[in-house]
């Protein structure tokens, strides 16, 4: 098919979320393994299906599409297939990363001092968004993503990328379209198709 990248594995006709993890997100091994370990940590802490699923998907846009505003892009990508709470939490976790919450043991990440500098102050729109997020009824869902986000970077990069251990959770929390992701006519189908054929020029 025109635009197929021979360096990328061919996707099945009706791709599932697991197919995207194995055949597309795996191209960015760091992000894919980070998502798996984040979800695993949330599961081990018995935080429930909603948080585990949100952790598994929170950086999906980084591995698949976009880095800047990745929470917003990721939430949009999965919104037709998950609960409103999961999509909202994924969208807001990028805001909460910059703001400590000592009550739950979340400190400002040391890595951010290296990334942005010790005197960095988030832009005004981020600070304003934080005030709204902090007062929201699902604040803790988004906060738990950040809590399970920062501490999940210590893993073997040769580890197999396999989300089968989350099959039951995803069965309860992710509505896999019968036609396959990218072919169900949803408002975000084009985003999934972009990941299938990232080099199509039309």
DRENPA-3360 file (N, C-alpha, C; in nm, 2 decimals, always signed):
BEGIN
1 = XXXXXXXX = +0.08/-0.12/+0.00/+0.00/+0.00/+0.00/+0.09/+0.12/+0.00 ~ +0.05/+0.23/-0.07/+0.12/+0.35/-0.08/+0.15/+0.41/+0.06 ~ +0.27/+0.45/+0.08/+0.30/+0.51/+0.21/+0.34/+0.42/+0.32 ~ +0.33/+0.29/+0.30/+0.38/+0.20/+0.40/+0.53/+0.21/+0.42 ~ +0.57/+0.21/+0.54/+0.72/+0.22/+0.57/+0.77/+0.08/+0.59 ~ +0.86/+0.03/+0.50/+0.90/-0.10/+0.51/+0.97/-0.13/+0.64 ~ +1.02/-0.03/+0.71/+1.08/-0.05/+0.84/+0.98/-0.08/+0.95 ~ +0.86/-0.05/+0.93/+0.75/-0.07/+1.03/+0.68/-0.20/+1.00;
9 = XXXXXXXX = +0.65/-0.28/+1.11/+0.57/-0.40/+1.09/+0.43/-0.37/+1.03 ~ +0.38/-0.45/+0.95/+0.25/-0.44/+0.89/+0.14/-0.46/+1.00 ~ +0.05/-0.37/+1.01/-0.06/-0.38/+1.11/-0.17/-0.47/+1.05 ~ -0.25/-0.54/+1.14/-0.36/-0.62/+1.09/-0.47/-0.53/+1.04 ~ -0.57/-0.60/+0.97/-0.68/-0.52/+0.91/-0.77/-0.45/+1.01 ~ -0.78/-0.52/+1.13/-0.86/-0.46/+1.24/-0.78/-0.45/+1.36 ~ -0.69/-0.35/+1.37/-0.59/-0.34/+1.48/-0.66/-0.31/+1.61 ~ -0.60/-0.38/+1.71/-0.65/-0.36/+1.85/-0.55/-0.27/+1.92;
17 = XXXXXXXX = -0.58/-0.23/+2.04/-0.49/-0.15/+2.12/-0.36/-0.23/+2.14 ~ -0.37/-0.36/+2.17/-0.25/-0.44/+2.19/-0.16/-0.44/+2.06 ~ -0.22/-0.44/+1.94/-0.15/-0.43/+1.82/-0.07/-0.30/+1.81 ~ -0.13/-0.19/+1.85/-0.06/-0.06/+1.85/+0.06/-0.06/+1.95 ~ +0.04/-0.13/+2.06/+0.15/-0.14/+2.16/+0.27/-0.22/+2.10 ~ +0.23/-0.33/+2.04/+0.34/-0.42/+1.99/+0.40/-0.37/+1.86 ~ +0.33/-0.31/+1.77/+0.37/-0.29/+1.64/+0.40/-0.14/+1.61 ~ +0.36/-0.05/+1.69/+0.38/+0.09/+1.67/+0.45/+0.16/+1.79;
25 = XXXXXXXX = +0.39/+0.15/+1.91/+0.45/+0.21/+2.03/+0.58/+0.15/+2.06 ~ +0.60/+0.02/+2.03/+0.72/-0.05/+2.05/+0.84/+0.01/+1.98 ~ +0.81/+0.10/+1.88/+0.92/+0.16/+1.81/+0.99/+0.27/+1.90 ~ +0.92/+0.31/+2.00/+0.97/+0.40/+2.10/+0.97/+0.31/+2.23 ~ +1.07/+0.23/+2.24/+1.07/+0.13/+2.35/+1.06/+0.19/+2.49 ~ +1.13/+0.30/+2.51/+1.13/+0.37/+2.64/+0.99/+0.41/+2.68 ~ +0.91/+0.47/+2.59/+0.78/+0.51/+2.63/+0.69/+0.39/+2.65 ~ +0.70/+0.29/+2.56/+0.61/+0.18/+2.57/+0.63/+0.10/+2.71;
33 = XXXXXXXX = +0.76/+0.08/+2.74/+0.79/+0.02/+2.87/+0.75/+0.10/+2.99 ~ +0.77/+0.23/+2.97/+0.73/+0.32/+3.08/+0.58/+0.31/+3.11 ~ +0.50/+0.30/+3.00/+0.36/+0.29/+3.02/+0.32/+0.16/+3.09 ~ +0.39/+0.05/+3.05/+0.36/-0.08/+3.11/+0.40/-0.08/+3.26 ~ +0.51/-0.02/+3.29/+0.56/-0.02/+3.43/+0.48/+0.07/+3.51 ~ +0.43/+0.18/+3.45/+0.34/+0.27/+3.53/+0.21/+0.20/+3.57 ~ +0.15/+0.13/+3.47/+0.03/+0.06/+3.50/+0.05/-0.05/+3.59 ~ +0.17/-0.12/+3.58/+0.20/-0.23/+3.67/+0.21/-0.18/+3.82;
41 = XXXXXXXX = +0.28/-0.07/+3.83/+0.29/-0.01/+3.97/+0.15/+0.03/+4.03 ~ +0.07/+0.09/+3.94/-0.07/+0.12/+3.99/-0.15/+0.00/+4.03 ~ -0.13/-0.11/+3.95/-0.20/-0.23/+3.98/-0.15/-0.30/+4.11 ~ -0.02/-0.29/+4.13/+0.04/-0.35/+4.25/+0.00/-0.27/+4.37 ~ -0.03/-0.15/+4.36/-0.08/-0.07/+4.47/-0.23/-0.08/+4.49 ~ -0.29/-0.16/+4.40/-0.43/-0.19/+4.41/-0.52/-0.06/+4.40 ~ -0.48/+0.02/+4.29/-0.55/+0.15/+4.28/-0.67/+0.14/+4.19 ~ -0.71/+0.02/+4.14/-0.83/+0.00/+4.07/-0.81/+0.01/+3.91;
49 = XXXXXXXX = -0.91/-0.04/+3.84/-0.91/-0.05/+3.70/-0.89/+0.09/+3.63 ~ -0.96/+0.19/+3.68/-0.96/+0.32/+3.62/-0.82/+0.38/+3.62 ~ -0.76/+0.38/+3.73/-0.62/+0.43/+3.75/-0.52/+0.35/+3.67 ~ -0.53/+0.22/+3.67/-0.44/+0.13/+3.60/-0.45/+0.16/+3.45 ~ -0.57/+0.17/+3.40/-0.59/+0.20/+3.26/-0.54/+0.34/+3.22 ~ -0.57/+0.43/+3.31/-0.51/+0.57/+3.28/-0.36/+0.57/+3.28 ~ -0.30/+0.50/+3.37/-0.15/+0.49/+3.37/-0.10/+0.42/+3.25 ~ -0.17/+0.32/+3.20/-0.13/+0.24/+3.08/-0.13/+0.33/+2.96;
57 = XXXXXXXX = -0.22/+0.43/+2.95/-0.24/+0.51/+2.83/-0.19/+0.65/+2.84 ~ -0.14/+0.69/+2.96/-0.12/+0.84/+2.98/-0.03/+0.90/+2.89 ~ +0.07/+0.83/+2.84/+0.17/+0.89/+2.75/+0.16/+0.83/+2.61 ~ +0.04/+0.78/+2.57/+0.03/+0.71/+2.44/+0.06/+0.81/+2.33 ~ +0.03/+0.94/+2.34/+0.06/+1.03/+2.23/+0.21/+1.05/+2.21 ~ +0.29/+1.04/+2.32/+0.43/+1.05/+2.31/+0.49/+0.94/+2.22 ~ +0.45/+0.82/+2.24/+0.50/+0.71/+2.17/+0.44/+0.70/+2.03 ~ +0.32/+0.76/+2.01/+0.25/+0.74/+1.88/+0.24/+0.86/+1.79;
65 = XXXXXXXX = +0.23/+0.98/+1.86/+0.21/+1.10/+1.77/+0.29/+1.22/+1.81 ~ +0.26/+1.27/+1.93/+0.31/+1.41/+1.96/+0.36/+1.41/+2.11 ~ +0.46/+1.50/+2.13/+0.52/+1.51/+2.26/+0.46/+1.64/+2.33 ~ +0.46/+1.75/+2.26/+0.41/+1.87/+2.32/+0.26/+1.86/+2.35 ~ +0.21/+1.90/+2.46/+0.07/+1.88/+2.51/+0.03/+1.74/+2.49 ~ +0.11/+1.65/+2.53/+0.09/+1.50/+2.51/-0.03/+1.46/+2.58 ~ -0.06/+1.51/+2.70/-0.18/+1.47/+2.78/-0.31/+1.50/+2.70 ~ -0.31/+1.62/+2.64/-0.43/+1.66/+2.57/-0.45/+1.57/+2.44;
73 = XXXXXXXX = -0.34/+1.55/+2.37/-0.35/+1.47/+2.25/-0.39/+1.32/+2.29 ~ -0.32/+1.27/+2.39/-0.35/+1.14/+2.43/-0.49/+1.12/+2.48 ~ -0.55/+1.21/+2.55/-0.69/+1.21/+2.60/-0.78/+1.21/+2.48 ~ -0.75/+1.29/+2.38/-0.84/+1.30/+2.26/-0.83/+1.16/+2.19 ~ -0.71/+1.10/+2.18/-0.70/+0.98/+2.11/-0.78/+0.87/+2.17 ~ -0.79/+0.86/+2.30/-0.86/+0.75/+2.36/-1.00/+0.78/+2.41 ~ -1.04/+0.91/+2.40/-1.17/+0.95/+2.46/-1.29/+0.86/+2.41 ~ -1.30/+0.83/+2.28/-1.42/+0.75/+2.24/-1.42/+0.61/+2.30;
81 = XXXXXXXX = -1.31/+0.56/+2.36/-1.30/+0.42/+2.40/-1.29/+0.40/+2.55 ~ -1.28/+0.51/+2.63/-1.27/+0.50/+2.77/-1.37/+0.59/+2.84 ~ -1.38/+0.58/+2.97/-1.47/+0.66/+3.04/-1.42/+0.81/+3.04 ~ -1.52/+0.89/+3.07/-1.48/+1.04/+3.07/-1.38/+1.06/+3.18 ~ -1.38/+0.99/+3.29/-1.29/+1.01/+3.40/-1.14/+0.98/+3.35 ~ -1.13/+0.86/+3.28/-1.00/+0.82/+3.23/-0.94/+0.93/+3.14 ~ -1.02/+0.97/+3.04/-0.98/+1.07/+2.94/-0.94/+1.20/+3.01 ~ -1.02/+1.24/+3.11/-0.99/+1.37/+3.18/-0.86/+1.36/+3.25;
89 = XXXXXXXX = -0.84/+1.25/+3.32/-0.72/+1.23/+3.40/-0.60/+1.23/+3.31 ~ -0.60/+1.16/+3.20/-0.49/+1.16/+3.11/-0.46/+1.30/+3.06 ~ -0.57/+1.38/+3.03/-0.55/+1.52/+2.98/-0.48/+1.60/+3.08 ~ -0.52/+1.59/+3.21/-0.47/+1.68/+3.31/-0.34/+1.63/+3.38 ~ -0.29/+1.51/+3.36/-0.17/+1.47/+3.43/-0.05/+1.55/+3.38 ~ -0.05/+1.61/+3.26/+0.06/+1.69/+3.22/+0.07/+1.82/+3.29 ~ -0.05/+1.87/+3.34/-0.05/+1.99/+3.42/+0.00/+1.96/+3.56 ~ -0.05/+1.85/+3.62/-0.01/+1.82/+3.76/+0.13/+1.79/+3.78;
97 = XXXXXXXX = +0.20/+1.75/+3.67/+0.35/+1.71/+3.69/+0.43/+1.82/+3.75 ~ +0.39/+1.95/+3.73/+0.47/+2.06/+3.77/+0.44/+2.11/+3.91 ~ +0.34/+2.05/+3.98/+0.29/+2.10/+4.11/+0.29/+1.99/+4.21 ~ +0.38/+2.00/+4.31/+0.39/+1.90/+4.42/+0.26/+1.88/+4.50 ~ +0.24/+1.77/+4.55/+0.13/+1.74/+4.65/+0.18/+1.66/+4.76 ~ +0.23/+1.72/+4.86/+0.29/+1.65/+4.97/+0.20/+1.55/+5.04 ~ +0.07/+1.58/+5.03/-0.03/+1.49/+5.10/-0.03/+1.35/+5.04 ~ +0.01/+1.33/+4.92/+0.02/+1.20/+4.86/+0.16/+1.16/+4.83;
105 = XXXXXXXX = +0.26/+1.24/+4.87/+0.40/+1.20/+4.85/+0.45/+1.23/+4.71 ~ +0.39/+1.33/+4.64/+0.44/+1.37/+4.51/+0.52/+1.50/+4.52 ~ +0.65/+1.49/+4.49/+0.74/+1.60/+4.49/+0.76/+1.65/+4.35 ~ +0.81/+1.77/+4.34/+0.85/+1.82/+4.20/+0.97/+1.73/+4.16 ~ +0.96/+1.68/+4.04/+1.06/+1.58/+3.99/+1.20/+1.64/+3.98 ~ +1.30/+1.58/+4.03/+1.44/+1.63/+4.02/+1.47/+1.64/+3.87 ~ +1.42/+1.55/+3.79/+1.45/+1.56/+3.64/+1.41/+1.69/+3.58 ~ +1.30/+1.75/+3.63/+1.25/+1.87/+3.57/+1.35/+1.99/+3.60;
113 = XXXXXXXX = +1.42/+1.98/+3.71/+1.53/+2.08/+3.73/+1.63/+2.08/+3.62 ~ +1.66/+1.95/+3.58/+1.76/+1.94/+3.47/+1.70/+1.98/+3.33 ~ +1.57/+1.94/+3.31/+1.51/+1.97/+3.19/+1.48/+2.12/+3.17 ~ +1.43/+2.19/+3.27/+1.38/+2.32/+3.26/+1.46/+2.43/+3.33 ~ +1.55/+2.38/+3.42/+1.63/+2.47/+3.51/+1.56/+2.49/+3.64 ~ +1.64/+2.52/+3.75/+1.58/+2.52/+3.88/+1.49/+2.64/+3.90 ~ +1.50/+2.74/+3.82/+1.41/+2.86/+3.84/+1.29/+2.86/+3.75 ~ +1.27/+2.75/+3.68/+1.15/+2.74/+3.59/+1.02/+2.76/+3.66;
121 = XXXXXXXX = +0.93/+2.84/+3.60/+0.80/+2.86/+3.65/+0.70/+2.83/+3.53 ~ +0.61/+2.74/+3.55/+0.52/+2.70/+3.44/+0.44/+2.83/+3.39 ~ +0.41/+2.83/+3.26/+0.34/+2.94/+3.21/+0.21/+2.97/+3.27 ~ +0.16/+3.09/+3.25/+0.03/+3.13/+3.32/-0.09/+3.04/+3.29 ~ -0.10/+2.99/+3.17/-0.21/+2.91/+3.13/-0.20/+2.77/+3.21 ~ -0.08/+2.73/+3.23/-0.06/+2.60/+3.31/-0.10/+2.62/+3.46 ~ -0.06/+2.74/+3.51/-0.09/+2.77/+3.65/-0.24/+2.78/+3.67 ~ -0.31/+2.85/+3.57/-0.45/+2.87/+3.58/-0.53/+2.73/+3.57;
129 = XXXXXXXX = -0.48/+2.65/+3.48/-0.54/+2.52/+3.46/-0.52/+2.43/+3.59 ~ -0.41/+2.45/+3.65/-0.38/+2.37/+3.78/-0.49/+2.40/+3.88 ~ -0.52/+2.53/+3.90/-0.62/+2.57/+4.00/-0.76/+2.50/+3.97 ~ -0.79/+2.49/+3.84/-0.92/+2.42/+3.81/-0.91/+2.27/+3.83 ~ -0.80/+2.21/+3.79/-0.78/+2.07/+3.81/-0.78/+2.03/+3.96 ~ -0.72/+2.12/+4.04/-0.70/+2.09/+4.18/-0.84/+2.09/+4.25 ~ -0.93/+2.16/+4.19/-1.07/+2.17/+4.26/-1.17/+2.07/+4.19 ~ -1.12/+1.99/+4.10/-1.21/+1.90/+4.03/-1.24/+1.77/+4.10;
137 = XXXXXXXX = -1.35/+1.71/+4.08/-1.38/+1.59/+4.15/-1.30/+1.47/+4.12 ~ -1.23/+1.47/+4.00/-1.14/+1.36/+3.96/-1.00/+1.40/+3.97 ~ -0.97/+1.50/+4.05/-0.83/+1.54/+4.07/-0.74/+1.42/+4.11 ~ -0.79/+1.34/+4.21/-0.70/+1.24/+4.26/-0.67/+1.13/+4.15 ~ -0.76/+1.11/+4.06/-0.73/+1.01/+3.95/-0.62/+1.06/+3.87 ~ -0.62/+1.19/+3.83/-0.51/+1.25/+3.75/-0.38/+1.25/+3.84 ~ -0.39/+1.28/+3.96/-0.27/+1.29/+4.05/-0.21/+1.15/+4.06 ~ -0.29/+1.05/+4.07/-0.23/+0.91/+4.08/-0.16/+0.87/+3.96;
145 = XXXXXXXX = -0.19/+0.93/+3.84/-0.11/+0.91/+3.72/+0.03/+0.96/+3.75 ~ +0.04/+1.09/+3.80/+0.17/+1.15/+3.82/+0.25/+1.07/+3.93 ~ +0.18/+1.02/+4.02/+0.24/+0.95/+4.13/+0.31/+0.82/+4.08 ~ +0.24/+0.76/+3.98/+0.29/+0.64/+3.93/+0.37/+0.66/+3.80 ~ +0.39/+0.78/+3.77/+0.46/+0.82/+3.64/+0.61/+0.84/+3.67 ~ +0.65/+0.92/+3.77/+0.78/+0.96/+3.79/+0.88/+0.85/+3.83 ~ +0.82/+0.75/+3.90/+0.91/+0.64/+3.96/+0.91/+0.52/+3.88 ~ +0.89/+0.52/+3.75/+0.87/+0.40/+3.67/+0.97/+0.40/+3.55;
153 = XXXXXXXX = +1.09/+0.46/+3.57/+1.19/+0.46/+3.46/+1.30/+0.37/+3.47 ~ +1.30/+0.28/+3.58/+1.41/+0.19/+3.60/+1.37/+0.05/+3.55 ~ +1.40/+0.02/+3.43/+1.36/-0.11/+3.37/+1.46/-0.15/+3.27 ~ +1.46/-0.27/+3.23/+1.55/-0.33/+3.13/+1.50/-0.30/+2.99 ~ +1.58/-0.22/+2.92/+1.53/-0.18/+2.78/+1.51/-0.30/+2.69 ~ +1.56/-0.41/+2.72/+1.55/-0.53/+2.64/+1.42/-0.61/+2.67 ~ +1.35/-0.56/+2.77/+1.22/-0.63/+2.81/+1.12/-0.64/+2.70 ~ +1.05/-0.75/+2.69/+0.95/-0.76/+2.58/+0.83/-0.67/+2.61;
161 = XXXXXXXX = +0.78/-0.60/+2.51/+0.67/-0.51/+2.52/+0.54/-0.60/+2.50 ~ +0.47/-0.62/+2.61/+0.35/-0.71/+2.60/+0.25/-0.66/+2.70 ~ +0.13/-0.62/+2.66/+0.03/-0.57/+2.75/-0.07/-0.68/+2.78 ~ -0.04/-0.80/+2.75/-0.14/-0.91/+2.78/-0.18/-0.92/+2.92 ~ -0.09/-0.88/+3.01/-0.12/-0.89/+3.16/-0.23/-0.80/+3.20 ~ -0.26/-0.70/+3.11/-0.37/-0.60/+3.14/-0.49/-0.63/+3.05 ~ -0.50/-0.75/+2.99/-0.61/-0.78/+2.90/-0.74/-0.77/+2.97 ~ -0.75/-0.82/+3.09/-0.88/-0.82/+3.17/-0.92/-0.68/+3.20;
169 = XXXXXXXX = -0.82/-0.60/+3.25/-0.85/-0.46/+3.28/-0.90/-0.38/+3.16 ~ -0.83/-0.40/+3.05/-0.87/-0.33/+2.93/-1.00/-0.38/+2.87 ~ -1.03/-0.50/+2.89/-1.16/-0.55/+2.86/-1.27/-0.48/+2.93 ~ -1.25/-0.44/+3.05/-1.35/-0.37/+3.13/-1.35/-0.22/+3.10 ~ -1.23/-0.16/+3.06/-1.22/-0.02/+3.06/-1.19/+0.04/+2.92 ~ -1.16/-0.04/+2.82/-1.13/+0.01/+2.69/-1.23/-0.05/+2.59 ~ -1.31/+0.02/+2.52/-1.41/-0.03/+2.43/-1.34/-0.05/+2.29 ~ -1.29/-0.16/+2.26/-1.22/-0.19/+2.14/-1.33/-0.20/+2.03;
177 = XXXXXXXX = -1.31/-0.11/+1.92/-1.41/-0.12/+1.82/-1.40/-0.24/+1.73 ~ -1.52/-0.29/+1.69/-1.52/-0.42/+1.61/-1.44/-0.40/+1.48 ~ -1.45/-0.28/+1.42/-1.39/-0.26/+1.29/-1.24/-0.24/+1.30 ~ -1.19/-0.22/+1.42/-1.05/-0.19/+1.45/-1.02/-0.05/+1.47 ~ -0.92/-0.01/+1.55/-0.89/+0.13/+1.57/-0.84/+0.19/+1.44 ~ -0.90/+0.30/+1.41/-0.87/+0.37/+1.29/-0.98/+0.35/+1.18 ~ -1.07/+0.26/+1.20/-1.16/+0.22/+1.09/-1.31/+0.22/+1.14 ~ -1.33/+0.28/+1.26/-1.47/+0.27/+1.32/-1.55/+0.40/+1.30;
185 = XXXXXXXX = -1.49/+0.50/+1.22/-1.57/+0.62/+1.20/-1.57/+0.72/+1.31 ~ -1.49/+0.69/+1.42/-1.49/+0.78/+1.53/-1.42/+0.91/+1.49 ~ -1.44/+1.02/+1.57/-1.38/+1.15/+1.54/-1.22/+1.14/+1.55 ~ -1.17/+1.04/+1.61/-1.02/+1.03/+1.62/-0.97/+0.91/+1.53 ~ -1.05/+0.85/+1.45/-1.00/+0.74/+1.37/-0.88/+0.78/+1.28 ~ -0.88/+0.91/+1.24/-0.76/+0.95/+1.16/-0.63/+0.95/+1.23 ~ -0.64/+0.97/+1.37/-0.52/+0.97/+1.45/-0.46/+0.83/+1.46 ~ -0.55/+0.73/+1.47/-0.50/+0.60/+1.48/-0.44/+0.56/+1.34;
193 = XXXXXXXX = -0.51/+0.60/+1.23/-0.46/+0.57/+1.10/-0.32/+0.64/+1.07 ~ -0.30/+0.75/+1.13/-0.17/+0.82/+1.12/-0.06/+0.74/+1.18 ~ -0.09/+0.67/+1.29/+0.01/+0.58/+1.35/+0.03/+0.45/+1.27 ~ -0.08/+0.41/+1.20/-0.06/+0.29/+1.11/+0.03/+0.32/+0.99 ~ +0.00/+0.44/+0.93/+0.08/+0.48/+0.81/+0.14/+0.62/+0.83 ~ +0.24/+0.63/+0.92/+0.29/+0.76/+0.96/+0.36/+0.83/+0.84 ~ +0.39/+0.76/+0.74/+0.47/+0.83/+0.63/+0.38/+0.85/+0.50 ~ +0.25/+0.83/+0.51/+0.17/+0.87/+0.40/+0.18/+1.02/+0.38;
201 = XX = +0.19/+1.06/+0.25/+0.20/+1.20/+0.23/+0.07/+1.27/+0.18 ~ -0.04/+1.19/+0.17/-0.17/+1.24/+0.14/-0.27/+1.19/+0.24;
% end
